[in-house]
Every structure is written in structure tokens, then in C-alpha cells.
Amino acid sequence: MSKVAAIIGGGVIGGGWVARFLLNGWDVQVFDPDPEAERKIGEVLANARRSLPGLTDVALPAEGQLSFHATIAEAVAGAAWIQESVPERLEIKHTTFAEVQAACAQDAVIGSSTSGFKPSELQQGAARPGQIMVAHPFNPVYLLPLIELVPGEAGDAALVEQAKAVLASLGMHPLHLKKEIDAHVADRFLEAVWREALWLIKDGIATTEEIDDAIRYGFGIRWAQMGLFETYRVAGGEAGMKHFIAQFGPCLSWPWTKLMDVPELTDELVDRIADQSDAQSGMHSIRELERIRDNNLVTMMRGLKAQNWGAGALINAQEQAMKAGTVMAARADDLPADAPVLTARRTVPLDWTDYNGHMTESRYLHAFADATDRFMEMIGCDAEYIQSGGSYFTAETHIRHLDEVHAGAVIEITTQVILGEGKKMHLFHEMREGERLLASGEHFLLHVSLETRKPSPPSAEIEAALVRIAKGHAGLPRPEGLGRAIGGAR
Amino acid sequence: MSKVAAIIGGGVIGGGWVARFLLNGWDVQVFDPDPEAERKIGEVLANARRSLPGLTDVALPAEGQLSFHATIAEAVAGAAWIQESVPERLEIKHTTFAEVQAACAQDAVIGSSTSGFKPSELQQGAARPGQIMVAHPFNPVYLLPLIELVPGEAGDAALVEQAKAVLASLGMHPLHLKKEIDAHVADRFLEAVWREALWLIKDGIATTEEIDDAIRYGFGIRWAQMGLFETYRVAGGEAGMKHFIAQFGPCLSWPWTKLMDVPELTDELVDRIADQSDAQSGMHSIRELERIRDNNLVTMMRGLKAQNWGAGALINAQEQAMKAGTVMAARADDLPADAPVLTARRTVPLDWTDYNGHMTESRYLHAFADATDRFMEMIGCDAEYIQSGGSYFTAETHIRHLDEVHAGAVIEITTQVILGEGKKMHLFHEMREGERLLASGEHFLLHVSLETRKPSPPSAEIEAALVRIAKGHAGLPRPEGLGRAIGGAR
């Protein structure tokens, strides 16, 4: 399968798709008749480049090639994935699919970003209906992992599997809906909340800001990690989900169900919402709000990544897949022992920046500690070994901060073993952006028993792997700054 | 005002209130006729103690006293806040309020945790209706900041202001609703989503797990930080909110509005939900899920805290209020110069733990770096000064990890100035849990111009403050480990 995607229709959603594919190493061919398309997509790409690459702890592959094309036929040539994000009018979608299918490969996925149409509607009159499926993303497409994948009854089963594999490789989660329904799943919830919100504003109960606070200070944070049912399962306690629902059910016939009709969207109501929104958020431009939103999303998603839960667990899965078969998954025995080893290649995430505008000092140690973890893994001190009761604890650390680095930079860490024998491991890391040396991290570790929390010998396998590298590194030049003490020169 | 709260009715919600007050230094007097109340509240308290204190970067005050009482009259004696969390039946609420008001102070707030009743209903027949108001929290009450505060038309304005001040001091956000309405605001949204979810499960469109994924991989993460309207404002782009709504409005009459009636909660539907939930989450006990949830919430809320946004901005505001007037807000000139200065007193947060089960090494530096920031602030290098273009950058760091520490421990950092003259600042931090020395952090910093990114002299005021402490500290004993190099002893 080629790593070429065709994006039909730019804008915020199409641009988000461009960014997802491009930053994951795909070439992207765009068709959009809007003369502003290149500028608009460029703005989305700029946002994506500052936020997406730092989500993972390994660097994404090199960016693919982006090209703009005058016709749909040109754009879809050689593409394995074609994503349609044209306006939400069925006749425009049908015309687009006809042009796409006249020129594209038969084994390419044709995804539609539609939020409202069912696949059976999209497929009407198509040359190959089974090739067209709903692949509905969520803004910002470059960060949020959810894709509602709805192939409908006519969907080609093999193509659906192919689509799921591609989406997962892009760090996305294909939510494969087996039955089609208007507006799929997520937007039905958004509509339900939207209707209720319109009533609350119309009746003067709450402002847009009060409604947002009611969401983000309460159930919004719960839902970000567990959704609806798992949250209620916890709330229900040991009595179980069945008990909880039986108790909760009667509330459904309480008086507020009377408001389930749709409020009329009068000019007055539109003005009220717009005015309240200005009062709430008007101090920030949309560009500022986008950056604030992306900073928040990256921060929370990286937090969930550390907990290996929800959207963060998806990032870890993508990371494992990216590392497989590369030097970042190799064991020490498979690497030459006469050169410092590469223990990190990653992008500085958005949330590692401090008030001085650069990567903050504790994140240097965070990156060095991750590099130490990777070195431990290389010599066999991996998660399974740690589970069995042995690990290394750091006893002493010395860092020289030699230069600044900023969010978005790709940094590499190489590691030299200074001493490796028995319980002792003395490592010297160097962190670089390209050729530029940013910092050195010198660390003395002891192997411990996790039961006694006291020093203990490592397994014979680990010691052998460590000694092999230590011997190989013994012939390397002594790194600058090794053994240095603060104030030692004075 | 006394710092005594009376909690009438335990359980998950009442227990959450107990934890909020107790961990913020209030004495708490509980009335709950359930013989299991003490055990149940103890379980909630255990969860709260492991998660809440680490939310802030300053330690919470010492815990208050918890006591259980045989009568409502005893429980409310001397209380400034009385919180009712009895079952959702109006006659029980009325009886409870009558007993409370017969014994409590007239200037105490009486809050009700009701999710369904309006204040006018609660106040019916009360001796002093204005004293009773809805104060509706969200589970887990010890972590989520939202309180819907609804006093109704009879509400006493002065008591409402008092209630808002108390809630803010507990790190909560009082969402003051001026008009009463069934189910307040947030639960109306929850009901709307719940109804839609029941339909989706009943019609076999999606399982509980698929619905949770549709929420937590997509709009749930958006809502955790911006809610509904600010999210749409960003999505609408530069065209503005008004344009966005006018475009979005027509969707409201699309076919899925036909499903706005309430599905019947048959035994079959209840079983289906319970079975799907077991398949989704049954591998975790409720206790495990509670801990996972709290780990996730703490991680995301601390992330938002670093961004000073949403629920995180609330934590920062609480922190500022807690620091005001204490040594953690003092300037260097107000402190004696002949002893190491206290630069941190904080609780190790849940998300600082690693796979070895203790505070991970980079968080030692995180805590030391925060202590350095606090020391900088003490000598006048505060946010305002940094804004004006000067700051300190760390050039070199040496850490000795001497002992382990775990989430929930209160740690203190004291700081000794080794050298302070011109651009140079050499600090030696010691981190302790009680008397136990955990680590030392030695740091060499240079004052820089944030414009040129090169070393530059600090302001005269900062240099004077630094030199004063450096002179005072010159007579202190040389700290153990100062100037040490890794491997130096070998």
C-alpha cells in the first residue's frame, strides 16, 4: 500500500486530515477549488506542527510531501486513502464521489468526513458503493483520536479492515459502527446537549460562560477519561451497574423532560448567544484560543499517557507500533558495543515549556531519565524484569544545561557507559538538537531489590549485557564534563 | 466564623463533603443513622487523602477533627456550614431541615446536595427559608470543583456571599444560578445525554464501551477544558459565533429529533446495559476504578494547573489564597538572613510516582526547581520582574537521591545560599519528609537578559536582597554533599 493520501476539500476539517497524514509520514495530495485553500491549510498545519509531534515520546517519521492539484483526478492518483470533506450537501458529495471513483484505485479507502449523512446515502448511485465509508473526525483532527467509521451494509469488509489499520497507524481510534444511523453516535450527544443549552440561554437560566463552567468544572473532566457509563459504574459503587440504573431510571420521567422540543432559533436568541460568547471569550482571538485549546489537550492527553488510560493509552499503542523493528526497540546484544548508544529521539512537547519560554530544567532530567529507562530496557531490565522484583534506582545526578531548546524541537540522547559492574551503573548522556549540544546528564545508579529496597546484584543476563557495553565503551574518549562538580573550577 | 462543618447524611456524596472540609482544615461533625456510616465515610476519606492534597503546590492546612454524633442537634452545634445529603425524598428533606434549624446558628449556611429539587421546594414550611440553599456537588466531591449554588428567590443575599467565599476557600467553584429550575443546569445535560445513550443501546447501535469511547476520545477531552460554547467558538473560526450558530442551527430539525421521547427502561434494557458494562469494565473492581479515575483526574487537573486554565486556574487561585500572609508569600527582607529559608512545603502528587512505586527522579528536580523559583520570587525576581526582561537560568545541577518518598507525603525544602554576587547564584536545597533527608539539590544559576539570552546583571534591588542573604548564610555550616562530583570518591 502506498503512503499517499488525497484530501478533497480543505478548511478546518480537511486541513486537519492533511496534518494527520503529513506529520505521520504520508504524502498528501490536495484538491480544493478555494483559492484560499493553501493559506487555510497552512494555518491548520502550523497548529498541528506545534502540538502533535510532542504527544509521543518517540519522534514521528519525517514529514511527507504536500502538493496541491487542479483536478480531483490528479489528486487521487496513486492514493491509498481518499478523504472527502466537501460541504454537507448530498448532491455535492455524489458528484465528488463520481469524480473520485472515475480516477482512483479500486483498493483505496474513500472516507467521508460527513457528520450527518449515512453511508447508504453517500453510496447512492456510486460505481463501487463498497469503497465509500463514513470516517467522521473531530476537531482538532490532528489531536483528537476519535473516528466514527461507518461502512454501512454495502461496505467492503476487507477495505474496512484496511481503513482501521491505517487510522490506528495515525494514532486514531476507529470506532466501527455496525449499524448506520443519522448523525452517527457522538454528534447525537452533542445535539442533545446543544438543544438543552439553547433552552437554558433562551429562558435566561444560565449564560454561555456559566454553561461552559458547569461542564468543564464537573462532568467534563470525568468524561475526558471514562465517558458516561464507566463514570456511572464507579458512582454506583459495589451494588453494581444494574442497581444503579434501576435507581437512576425513574428520574427520566421528571418534569424537565417537558422541554424536549426544539427551541426556535430566533434572531434574538442568536444575538444573545453571540453577545454572551463575546463577553466570555472575546478577550482572546480565535488563534489564541486555538493555541490555548491545543496546549490544554496536549497536556491532558500526555497526562493520560503517563497513566496509560483512555486517549493516552492510544498514544502508547501508536508509540509501540512506531518503535517496533527500529533501533528504539533493539536489545543491547544486537547493537555494536563500541559507540555511544541512541537512547532517545523525541520531540519536545508543548507542556515542557516554562515562563522563560524554553524547555524547563526538570524536563531535561525527565528526558534523561527516560533515556536511562530505555538503556535499562536494552540490557534486559524491562517491565517484565521489574515485575519480577529487580530494578535500578538513581543515587546521584549531575546535569550541565549548555543551551536552550524549545517545544517542537527534535532532540536525541546518546548514552555512554562509564562504569558497569555488579550493582553499579554509571551513565553519561548527551542531549542534542542536530549537532547542537544542549545538555549532559551524568547518573550513578544502583541495582536494587524492590522487596527489600536495598542494593542487590542484577540478573546474570543483565550484568553480562551491561559489562559487554561497558567494555566496548571503555575505549571511547572521556566525555567533556564527566565527573564535574559545581564550583569545582573556582 | 467557626471552621466547623456539619454533614447530615454520609454515603459517597456526604463522605466527599466530609473530605473537602476536613482536608482543608475544618472540623467536621457527622450525623448519619446508618451503622455503616463511619466505615463508608472512611473509604471516601482514604481516597481523598491519596488524591486531593497533591493537587496544590503548597501543603493543605492540618486536617480538622472528625466526629460522629447521635443527633442532628449535636452535629450542627457551632457549625458555620451544614450540608444535607439525605435521600432524594422531599418529606425527608423537610424533616431534616426542621431539626437542623431548631438547633443551628441563624447565620450558618444550610446547603443541600439535592440534584433534583428546587430551593423553593426545599424551603417550604421552613422556620428560616432564606438560610436553605441548593449546593449541588459532583462526584468525586473531594476533587471536582463544581458546586451549583441555587438560593432561589427567598435566599438570604449575605448568606449566599458567605457560602461563595467558603466554597472558594475549599478550592471549589460556586456556580451561582439566579433562577431556579428543575435539576439545575449540569444534570439537565447529563439527562439529555443519558436519554440518547439509552436509545443507542436499546436500538443496538452502540455498546456502553463504544459510547464511552465516542465521548472520551472526542468531545469529552474538549469539554474538560473549554466546555460547549468556547469549543464551538474556536471551531467557528474568525467568522464568529453568530455565523457559526446560524449555520449550525438548521441541523436541529434533522431527523434524529424524532427520538426525543423517553425510552422505556424495561428489564431487558437494564440487563443489556449491565452486561455490556461488565464486559467493558468488569476486569476492575469499583475500588480500582475509583483509584484509576482519581489518578486520571489529578493528572489532568494538574496539567490544566500548569496551563493556568479551567479547573487548573481554580487550583492556582486557591493556592494563592492559601499562601497569602504566610511565609510562602514573604519577601527575603522580612525573613532572618542567618538560617536556611523554607522554599517549599507541599504534598507529593499522585502523578509523580513511577514504575518503581516512588516519586520519580525528575520530580525531585521539579520540586527543587519550584523551590528555586520561590527563592527567586523572595529576592524580587518575580513574575512582574521576569515580564520586564530579566530572569535566572540554571547552568548546572547536582542531585543526591538519598531516600525514597511516596505520593501523599508532605515534603519541605530549605535553601542555603552558597554564593550570591553579580550575575551568579549558587543554591543548595535540602528536601525532607519530617526529619528524614530525602535529597539534596545543588544549583548554579546565572542572571540573564531574556532579550539577548546572555548573562546580564540583575536589578540593584535583587542583587542587594541576594547579597544580604548570602552574607547571612556565609556563617552557616557547609552542607554535606556540597561540591560533590559523581565518582569523585572512587
Boltz contact constraints between the chains, C-beta under 6 A:
constraints:
  - contact:
      token1: [A, 138]
      token2: [B, 218]
      max_distance: 6.0
  - contact:
      token1: [A, 139]
      token2: [B, 235]
      max_distance: 6.0
  - contact:
      token1: [A, 144]
      token2: [B, 218]
      max_distance: 6.0
  - contact:
      token1: [A, 145]
      token2: [B, 217]
      max_distance: 6.0
  - contact:
      token1: [A, 146]
      token2: [B, 217]
      max_distance: 6.0
  - contact:
      token1: [A, 146]
      token2: [B, 218]
      max_distance: 6.0
  - contact:
      token1: [A, 173]
      token2: [B, 217]
      max_distance: 6.0
  - contact:
      token1: [A, 175]
      token2: [B, 213]
      max_distance: 6.0
  - contact:
      token1: [A, 175]
      token2: [B, 214]
      max_distance: 6.0
  - contact:
      token1: [A, 179]
      token2: [B, 205]
      max_distance: 6.0
  - contact:
      token1: [A, 181]
      token2: [B, 205]
      max_distance: 6.0
  - contact:
      token1: [A, 182]
      token2: [B, 255]
      max_distance: 6.0
  - contact:
      token1: [A, 182]
      token2: [B, 256]
      max_distance: 6.0
  - contact:
      token1: [A, 183]
      token2: [B, 256]
      max_distance: 6.0
  - contact:
      token1: [A, 185]
      token2: [B, 206]
      max_distance: 6.0
  - contact:
      token1: [A, 185]
      token2: [B, 214]
      max_distance: 6.0
  - contact:
      token1: [A, 186]
      token2: [B, 214]
      max_distance: 6.0
  - contact:
      token1: [A, 186]
      token2: [B, 218]
      max_distance: 6.0
  - contact:
      token1: [A, 188]
      token2: [B, 196]
      max_distance: 6.0
  - contact:
      token1: [A, 188]
      token2: [B, 256]
      max_distance: 6.0
  - contact:
      token1: [A, 189]
      token2: [B, 193]
      max_distance: 6.0
  - contact:
      token1: [A, 189]
      token2: [B, 196]
      max_distance: 6.0
  - contact:
      token1: [A, 192]
      token2: [B, 192]
      max_distance: 6.0
  - contact:
      token1: [A, 192]
      token2: [B, 193]
      max_distance: 6.0
  - contact:
      token1: [A, 192]
      token2: [B, 196]
      max_distance: 6.0
  - contact:
      token1: [A, 193]
      token2: [B, 189]
      max_distance: 6.0
  - contact:
      token1: [A, 193]
      token2: [B, 192]
      max_distance: 6.0
  - contact:
      token1: [A, 196]
      token2: [B, 188]
      max_distance: 6.0
  - contact:
      token1: [A, 196]
      token2: [B, 189]
      max_distance: 6.0
  - contact:
      token1: [A, 196]
      token2: [B, 192]
      max_distance: 6.0
  - contact:
      token1: [A, 197]
      token2: [B, 228]
      max_distance: 6.0
  - contact:
      token1: [A, 205]
      token2: [B, 179]
      max_distance: 6.0
  - contact:
      token1: [A, 205]
      token2: [B, 181]
      max_distance: 6.0
  - contact:
      token1: [A, 206]
      token2: [B, 185]
      max_distance: 6.0
  - contact:
      token1: [A, 208]
      token2: [B, 229]
      max_distance: 6.0
  - contact:
      token1: [A, 212]
      token2: [B, 227]
      max_distance: 6.0
  - contact:
      token1: [A, 212]
      token2: [B, 229]
      max_distance: 6.0
  - contact:
      token1: [A, 212]
      token2: [B, 230]
      max_distance: 6.0
  - contact:
      token1: [A, 213]
      token2: [B, 175]
      max_distance: 6.0
  - contact:
      token1: [A, 214]
      token2: [B, 175]
      max_distance: 6.0
  - contact:
      token1: [A, 214]
      token2: [B, 185]
      max_distance: 6.0
  - contact:
      token1: [A, 214]
      token2: [B, 186]
      max_distance: 6.0
  - contact:
      token1: [A, 215]
      token2: [B, 223]
      max_distance: 6.0
  - contact:
      token1: [A, 215]
      token2: [B, 227]
      max_distance: 6.0
  - contact:
      token1: [A, 215]
      token2: [B, 228]
      max_distance: 6.0
  - contact:
      token1: [A, 216]
      token2: [B, 227]
      max_distance: 6.0
  - contact:
      token1: [A, 216]
      token2: [B, 310]
      max_distance: 6.0
  - contact:
      token1: [A, 217]
      token2: [B, 145]
      max_distance: 6.0
  - contact:
      token1: [A, 217]
      token2: [B, 146]
      max_distance: 6.0
  - contact:
      token1: [A, 217]
      token2: [B, 173]
      max_distance: 6.0
  - contact:
      token1: [A, 217]
      token2: [B, 311]
      max_distance: 6.0
  - contact:
      token1: [A, 218]
      token2: [B, 138]
      max_distance: 6.0
  - contact:
      token1: [A, 218]
      token2: [B, 144]
      max_distance: 6.0
  - contact:
      token1: [A, 218]
      token2: [B, 146]
      max_distance: 6.0
  - contact:
      token1: [A, 218]
      token2: [B, 186]
      max_distance: 6.0
  - contact:
      token1: [A, 220]
      token2: [B, 223]
      max_distance: 6.0
  - contact:
      token1: [A, 220]
      token2: [B, 224]
      max_distance: 6.0
  - contact:
      token1: [A, 221]
      token2: [B, 224]
      max_distance: 6.0
  - contact:
      token1: [A, 221]
      token2: [B, 297]
      max_distance: 6.0
  - contact:
      token1: [A, 223]
      token2: [B, 215]
      max_distance: 6.0
  - contact:
      token1: [A, 223]
      token2: [B, 220]
      max_distance: 6.0
  - contact:
      token1: [A, 224]
      token2: [B, 220]
      max_distance: 6.0
  - contact:
      token1: [A, 224]
      token2: [B, 221]
      max_distance: 6.0
  - contact:
      token1: [A, 224]
      token2: [B, 224]
      max_distance: 6.0
  - contact:
      token1: [A, 225]
      token2: [B, 296]
      max_distance: 6.0
  - contact:
      token1: [A, 227]
      token2: [B, 212]
      max_distance: 6.0
  - contact:
      token1: [A, 227]
      token2: [B, 215]
      max_distance: 6.0
  - contact:
      token1: [A, 227]
      token2: [B, 216]
      max_distance: 6.0
  - contact:
      token1: [A, 228]
      token2: [B, 197]
      max_distance: 6.0
  - contact:
      token1: [A, 228]
      token2: [B, 215]
      max_distance: 6.0
  - contact:
      token1: [A, 229]
      token2: [B, 208]
      max_distance: 6.0
  - contact:
      token1: [A, 229]
      token2: [B, 212]
      max_distance: 6.0
  - contact:
      token1: [A, 229]
      token2: [B, 277]
      max_distance: 6.0
  - contact:
      token1: [A, 230]
      token2: [B, 212]
      max_distance: 6.0
  - contact:
      token1: [A, 230]
      token2: [B, 281]
      max_distance: 6.0
  - contact:
      token1: [A, 233]
      token2: [B, 277]
      max_distance: 6.0
  - contact:
      token1: [A, 233]
      token2: [B, 281]
      max_distance: 6.0
  - contact:
      token1: [A, 234]
      token2: [B, 289]
      max_distance: 6.0
  - contact:
      token1: [A, 234]
      token2: [B, 290]
      max_distance: 6.0
  - contact:
      token1: [A, 234]
      token2: [B, 293]
      max_distance: 6.0
  - contact:
      token1: [A, 235]
      token2: [B, 139]
      max_distance: 6.0
  - contact:
      token1: [A, 237]
      token2: [B, 286]
      max_distance: 6.0
  - contact:
      token1: [A, 238]
      token2: [B, 286]
      max_distance: 6.0
  - contact:
      token1: [A, 241]
      token2: [B, 274]
      max_distance: 6.0
  - contact:
      token1: [A, 241]
      token2: [B, 277]
      max_distance: 6.0
  - contact:
      token1: [A, 242]
      token2: [B, 270]
      max_distance: 6.0
  - contact:
      token1: [A, 242]
      token2: [B, 274]
      max_distance: 6.0
  - contact:
      token1: [A, 245]
      token2: [B, 270]
      max_distance: 6.0
  - contact:
      token1: [A, 245]
      token2: [B, 273]
      max_distance: 6.0
  - contact:
      token1: [A, 249]
      token2: [B, 265]
      max_distance: 6.0
  - contact:
      token1: [A, 252]
      token2: [B, 262]
      max_distance: 6.0
  - contact:
      token1: [A, 255]
      token2: [B, 182]
      max_distance: 6.0
  - contact:
      token1: [A, 256]
      token2: [B, 182]
      max_distance: 6.0
  - contact:
      token1: [A, 256]
      token2: [B, 183]
      max_distance: 6.0
  - contact:
      token1: [A, 256]
      token2: [B, 188]
      max_distance: 6.0
  - contact:
      token1: [A, 257]
      token2: [B, 262]
      max_distance: 6.0
  - contact:
      token1: [A, 260]
      token2: [B, 260]
      max_distance: 6.0
  - contact:
      token1: [A, 262]
      token2: [B, 252]
      max_distance: 6.0
  - contact:
      token1: [A, 265]
      token2: [B, 249]
      max_distance: 6.0
  - contact:
      token1: [A, 270]
      token2: [B, 242]
      max_distance: 6.0
  - contact:
      token1: [A, 270]
      token2: [B, 245]
      max_distance: 6.0
  - contact:
      token1: [A, 273]
      token2: [B, 245]
      max_distance: 6.0
  - contact:
      token1: [A, 274]
      token2: [B, 241]
      max_distance: 6.0
  - contact:
      token1: [A, 274]
      token2: [B, 242]
      max_distance: 6.0
  - contact:
      token1: [A, 277]
      token2: [B, 229]
      max_distance: 6.0
  - contact:
      token1: [A, 277]
      token2: [B, 233]
      max_distance: 6.0
  - contact:
      token1: [A, 277]
      token2: [B, 241]
      max_distance: 6.0
  - contact:
      token1: [A, 281]
      token2: [B, 230]
      max_distance: 6.0
  - contact:
      token1: [A, 281]
      token2: [B, 233]
      max_distance: 6.0
  - contact:
      token1: [A, 286]
      token2: [B, 237]
      max_distance: 6.0
  - contact:
      token1: [A, 286]
      token2: [B, 238]
      max_distance: 6.0
  - contact:
      token1: [A, 289]
      token2: [B, 234]
      max_distance: 6.0
  - contact:
      token1: [A, 290]
      token2: [B, 234]
      max_distance: 6.0
  - contact:
      token1: [A, 293]
      token2: [B, 234]
      max_distance: 6.0
  - contact:
      token1: [A, 295]
      token2: [B, 307]
      max_distance: 6.0
  - contact:
      token1: [A, 296]
      token2: [B, 225]
      max_distance: 6.0
  - contact:
      token1: [A, 296]
      token2: [B, 307]
      max_distance: 6.0
  - contact:
      token1: [A, 296]
      token2: [B, 309]
      max_distance: 6.0
  - contact:
      token1: [A, 299]
      token2: [B, 303]
      max_distance: 6.0
  - contact:
      token1: [A, 299]
      token2: [B, 307]
      max_distance: 6.0
  - contact:
      token1: [A, 300]
      token2: [B, 300]
      max_distance: 6.0
  - contact:
      token1: [A, 300]
      token2: [B, 303]
      max_distance: 6.0
  - contact:
      token1: [A, 303]
      token2: [B, 299]
      max_distance: 6.0
  - contact:
      token1: [A, 303]
      token2: [B, 300]
      max_distance: 6.0
  - contact:
      token1: [A, 303]
      token2: [B, 303]
      max_distance: 6.0
  - contact:
      token1: [A, 307]
      token2: [B, 295]
      max_distance: 6.0
  - contact:
      token1: [A, 307]
      token2: [B, 296]
      max_distance: 6.0
  - contact:
      token1: [A, 307]
      token2: [B, 299]
      max_distance: 6.0
  - contact:
      token1: [A, 309]
      token2: [B, 296]
      max_distance: 6.0
  - contact:
      token1: [A, 310]
      token2: [B, 216]
      max_distance: 6.0
  - contact:
      token1: [A, 311]
      token2: [B, 217]
      max_distance: 6.0
  - contact:
      token1: [A, 356]
      token2: [B, 391]
      max_distance: 6.0
  - contact:
      token1: [A, 361]
      token2: [B, 369]
      max_distance: 6.0
  - contact:
      token1: [A, 361]
      token2: [B, 394]
      max_distance: 6.0
  - contact:
      token1: [A, 362]
      token2: [B, 362]
      max_distance: 6.0
  - contact:
      token1: [A, 362]
      token2: [B, 365]
      max_distance: 6.0
  - contact:
      token1: [A, 362]
      token2: [B, 366]
      max_distance: 6.0
  - contact:
      token1: [A, 362]
      token2: [B, 369]
      max_distance: 6.0
  - contact:
      token1: [A, 365]
      token2: [B, 362]
      max_distance: 6.0
  - contact:
      token1: [A, 365]
      token2: [B, 365]
      max_distance: 6.0
  - contact:
      token1: [A, 366]
      token2: [B, 362]
      max_distance: 6.0
  - contact:
      token1: [A, 369]
      token2: [B, 361]
      max_distance: 6.0
  - contact:
      token1: [A, 369]
      token2: [B, 362]
      max_distance: 6.0
  - contact:
      token1: [A, 391]
      token2: [B, 356]
      max_distance: 6.0
  - contact:
      token1: [A, 394]
      token2: [B, 361]
      max_distance: 6.0
  - contact:
      token1: [A, 394]
      token2: [B, 401]
      max_distance: 6.0
  - contact:
      token1: [A, 395]
      token2: [B, 401]
      max_distance: 6.0
  - contact:
      token1: [A, 396]
      token2: [B, 400]
      max_distance: 6.0
  - contact:
      token1: [A, 396]
      token2: [B, 486]
      max_distance: 6.0
  - contact:
      token1: [A, 397]
      token2: [B, 399]
      max_distance: 6.0
  - contact:
      token1: [A, 398]
      token2: [B, 398]
      max_distance: 6.0
  - contact:
      token1: [A, 398]
      token2: [B, 486]
      max_distance: 6.0
  - contact:
      token1: [A, 399]
      token2: [B, 397]
      max_distance: 6.0
  - contact:
      token1: [A, 400]
      token2: [B, 396]
      max_distance: 6.0
  - contact:
      token1: [A, 401]
      token2: [B, 394]
      max_distance: 6.0
  - contact:
      token1: [A, 401]
      token2: [B, 395]
      max_distance: 6.0
  - contact:
      token1: [A, 442]
      token2: [B, 486]
      max_distance: 6.0
  - contact:
      token1: [A, 444]
      token2: [B, 486]
      max_distance: 6.0
  - contact:
      token1: [A, 483]
      token2: [B, 485]
      max_distance: 6.0
  - contact:
      token1: [A, 483]
      token2: [B, 487]
      max_distance: 6.0
  - contact:
      token1: [A, 485]
      token2: [B, 483]
      max_distance: 6.0
  - contact:
      token1: [A, 485]
      token2: [B, 485]
      max_distance: 6.0
  - contact:
      token1: [A, 486]
      token2: [B, 396]
      max_distance: 6.0
  - contact:
      token1: [A, 486]
      token2: [B, 398]
      max_distance: 6.0
  - contact:
      token1: [A, 486]
      token2: [B, 442]
      max_distance: 6.0
  - contact:
      token1: [A, 486]
      token2: [B, 444]
      max_distance: 6.0
  - contact:
      token1: [A, 487]
      token2: [B, 483]
      max_distance: 6.0
